[in-house]
Amino acid sequence: MQTSFSPLDARSSGSGLPMKPWSKHAPTIVTIGIIVILAVHGRIAQPVHYNEFADLSVVFGIHRAADVLSNAGFALVAVWGWLTLRPRRASDQLRAGWPGYRLFLIGLFLTAFGSAFYHLAPDNVRLIWDRLPIALACAGLLVGVRGDTQPGLKTEIEAIVLGFFAVASVAWWAYTDRSGADDLRPYLLLQGLPLVLIPLWQAIYRAPGTDRIAFAGAMVLYVLAKVAEVLDHEIANALGFVSGHTLKHLIATAATAAVVWGLTRRFSAQRRSGNAE
């Protein structure tokens, strides 16, 4: 007999301790705290030389070819995730989180083209099309994990609302940039929240070990990607054959692959359980 499986069925039960009543409010408290800190801090401007990348490679007439072509991995991971997960979107393992993961995969696919377009001729106008799909992917990831960890949620509306916030965060930066006082705070908030809320939700609602491993790996890789981005020129000077920003694309691709891998492992676990019975 084959039984159904959901992410919450595989929660760690080692401690057997009930969830403390106040803990479910911790993500909201943390989110409000971060927003207050950003509000008090004041605007966060983009670095003056942000668009000056170290990659000078030319391949088949494509300037900054390494930065451009290294985005292909995002599209490949998105297609892999879509073909693997969409047919199972109504399953117990994916139903609650699918609206978010769908947005994540769409944003990831569009990132490949938006980032490539930007790196062909980097400037703040093209940067809008790089940041917009990244913001959508971050929003989708938040909604997906929230749906996974908290059963019974209807996440379709949340996906739409956070999708609009993603667009608004980039629009705010573009508007303030044209007024001469650019402000990245809403965009940075959307990029930073997954790093805080995902492990918090998974800990509070005792997510399966595989989910925790996959997302922890993804977050470590994402942080490494951001470090490589900051050290773009230093890495290029030290290694010679690759720049930090190109490495950022490759490491970030690995981070997204870790997320998709973690989601697909749920179905592998179900098949093993079914075969055992």
N, C-alpha and C positions, 0 to 999 in steps of 0.2 A: 504494500500500500504506500503510495507517495503522498507526502504531506506538504502543505504550503509552507513557504518560508518568507519571512520579512526581516529587514535589517534588525528590528528590535527583538526578534526571536533569539538572536545570537548574542544578546547582551552578556557581558561578563557577570557571572553570579557568584564570584568568589567571596565577596564580602557579605552578600545577602543583606546588606543594610538598606533600609528604606531611604528614599530621597528626602532630604530635609526640606521642610515647607518653604524656607526662604531662598533656597538655592535656585529655584526656577526663575526668580526675579533678578538673579545676578547678571545675565546677559543684558537686560534692559538697563540696569544700573550702570554697568560698564560702558554701554553705548552712550548713555546720557553724559557720563563723566568725560568721555573722549570728546563729545561735541562741545561741552562746556570749555574744556581745555583749548580746543581749536578756536573757539569764539574769543576767549580771553587772549590767546596768543596773537591774534590779528592775522592779516593776510599772509599767505606763504607764496612768494613769487618764484617763478621758474628761473633757474640759473641763467645768467646772461648769455653764456656760450653754449647753451644746451644743444643747439643744432649743429655744432661743430664736432663731427665724429672722426674717429681715428682711421676708420677704414678707407683706404685709397685704392682698393683693388678694382680692376676693370676686366670683365669677362664678356666676350661677344658684344662689346660696345656698351655694356651696362656698367655705369660708374657706381662705385660703392657696392659692388656686386655681392660681396660677402654679407653685408648688412641686409641687402635686398633679398637674396636667394635663401638665406637662413630662416626666412619666415615660412618656407614651404612646409616645415614640420608641423606648424599649427593646423594647417589645412588637413594634413594627413591624419593627425590625431582626431580632429573633429569628424572626419569622414568615418574613421574606425569606430568612434563612439556612437555616431548616428546609426550606422549599419548594424552595430551590435545591440544597442540599447533601445532604439525606437520600436522594433518589433515586440519588445517586452514591456512597453510603457504601461500596459494595463495590469501587469503582474503585481503580486503583493510586495515584491522586493523593490519596485520602482515607482508605483503609482503615485504616492504622496510627493516624492521628490522630482518627478518627471518635468513638471512645468518649469522648475528652476534649472534642471540639467539640460533641458531643451534650449533654454535661453543661453546657458553656458556654452553649449556646442555651437550654436549659431554665432554667438559673439566670437568664439575661438576661430571658427572658419573665416569670418569677416576680418579678424585680426591679421591673418596671413596676407590678405590683399591690401588692407588699410596701411599696415606697417610697411609693406613693400613699396606701395605708392609714395609714402612719406619719405622713405630712405632714398628713393631715386633723386629727389631734390629737396632735402630737408629745409623746411621753414615752418613758421607757426600756423600758416593757413593749412598746409598739408598735415600738420600734426593733429589737427582736429580729427581727421579720418583714421589716425593711428589710435588715438585715445578713446574714441567713441566705442569701438567694438571691445576694447579691453575693459571698459567700464561695464558694458553689458555682460561680459563673461563673469566679472566679479559679482555683479548683482545676481546672476543666475546661480552661481555657486552658493551664495548665501541662502537663497530660497530653497535650493535642492537639499542642502544639509539640514536646514530647519525642518523641511517636510519629512526627511528620513528619521530624524531623531524624535520628533513629536507627533505621534500617530493621531489621526483624525483631523489634521489641519487641511483646509482647502487652500492650496498654495497658488492657484491660478491668478487670483486677484493680487496676491503678494508679488508674483512674478511681473505682472503688469505695472504695479506701483513702483517697484524697485527698478524696473526697466526705464520708466519715465524719469526716475531720479538719476539714473545713469546718464541719460541724455542731457538732463538739466545740469548735471555736474560739469560736463564738458562744455555745454553752452555757456555756463557761468564763467568758466575760465576764458573762453573765446571772447565773450563780451567784455570782461574786465581787462583782457589783454589789449583789446582795441582802444580801450579808454586810457591806456597807459599805466594801469595799476593791476596787473594780472594777479589772480587769486586761485590757487590750486586746492584750497581746503576741502571743498566737497568731493573733488576727484580723489584726493589722497585719503579721505575718510572711507570712500568706497573700496579703495585698494587695501586699506589697513584692517577694516573690520573682519574680513574672512580669517586673517591670521589670529585674531583674538576670539571671535565668536564660535568658529568651527570647533576648536579643541574644547571650548567651554561647554557648548551644547553636547558634544560627544561624551564629555566627562559626567555632566549632570544626568543625562539620560542613558548612560552606560551603553554606548554604541558598541557594536561588534569589534573584536580585536583587529580584524582585517581592515575594516573601515578606518580605524584609528591609525594603523600602520600606513595605509595608503595616503591618507590626508596629511599625516605628520611628515612623511617623505616628501610629499608635494610642497608643503610649506617650507621645509628646509631648503629644497631646491630653489624655490621662489626667492627666498632671502639671499641665497648665493647668486642668483641671477641679478638681483638688485645691486649686490656688491660689485659684480662684474661690470654692470652698467656705469656705476660711479667711477670705477677704475679703468674706463675705456682706453684712454691714452697710455696709462701706465702699463697695462697688460700688453698693448700693442708694442710698446717700446721694449718690454722685457722679452716677449716671445717672438716678435717679428712677423710670424705667419698668420696671426689672428688677433683681432681687436677685442676689447672687453665687451663692446656692444654686440658683436657677433656671437660671442660666448653667451651673452645674456639671452639671446634668442634661442640658442640650442639648449641651455639649461632650463629655461622657462618651458620649452617644448617638452622636456623630460618631466617637468612638474605636472603639466596637464595630462601627460600619458599616465602618470602615477594615479591621478584621479580616475581616469577612465578604467585603468586596470582594476582599481579597487571596486568599482561598480560592477564590472564584468565578473569578478570573483564571486559575487553573490550567487550567480547562476551556476557556477562551477560547484559551489558548496551544495546547492539544491540537487544537482545531478548526482553528486557523490552520495548524498543522503538517500535519494531515491533508489540508487543502485544497491545500497547497503540493505535496504528493506526488501 
